[in-house]
Amino acid sequence: GESVGLHLPTLSVQEGDNSIINCAYSNSASDYFIWYKQESGKGPQFIIDIRSNMDKRQGQRVTVLLNKTVKHLSLQIAATQPGDSAVYFCAENGGAGGTSYGKLTFGQGTILTVHP
Amino acid sequence: DAGITQSPRHKVTETGTPVTLRCHQTENHRYMYWYRQDPGHGLRLIHYSYGVKDTDKGEVSDGYSVSRSKTEDFLLTLESATSSQTSVYFCAVSPTDNEQFFGPGTRLTVL
């Protein structure tokens, strides 16, 4: 899972395996969460989001799971491909409403390496 | 890609000089954000805008100012660049104050 510090967590998998990337978020008031993928030299790319009234949401080859009890978020990637190699970030909104204006707090990221 | 461009993409400057980075979007989204990304710190919010001429400070706003005179452009200015501002700067936009879409980034080096 993600943590604050100089060294990012890493996950190495073989092509075709399923990957699970974890994230512990900090703010119990957060009600919106996003996963981003960032390839080297590029900006973060939106993957999937989930609201706090849901426990699970599926996209194309990706699933996000939310456990509000323990403030944990996970991203599952099915049949991982070499093109999935990147840094993955989770982000939380700290609670909507008021003057939040969509501000997000990002985790440190996890490096996913997929071996052919 | 939400039609986001950033300019310049790379810049090298000297300590004490002013620097302005530009973010341009083509989708007329209301919300715009400036982040910096550094090893060990992830993405940190510098300033954000919730409309034309409506801006506010983020987590790491010291040494930075912003302006948004029209919907499509959000400018980030370093009044007097310092070496600690060497970083990769990302602009993001959001139509609904939920999901944010990022630009390609500007790599700034302050010597």
Interface residues (C-beta under 8 A of the other chain):
Chain A: G5 L6 Y32 I34 Y36 G41 K42 G43 P44 Q45 F46 D49 F89 N93 A96 T99 S100 Y101 G102 K103 L104 F106 G107 Q108 G109
Chain B: Y31 Y33 P39 G40 H41 G42 L43 R44 L45 Y48 Y50 D56 G58 F90 S94 T96 D97 N98 E99 Q100 F101 F102 G103 P104 G105
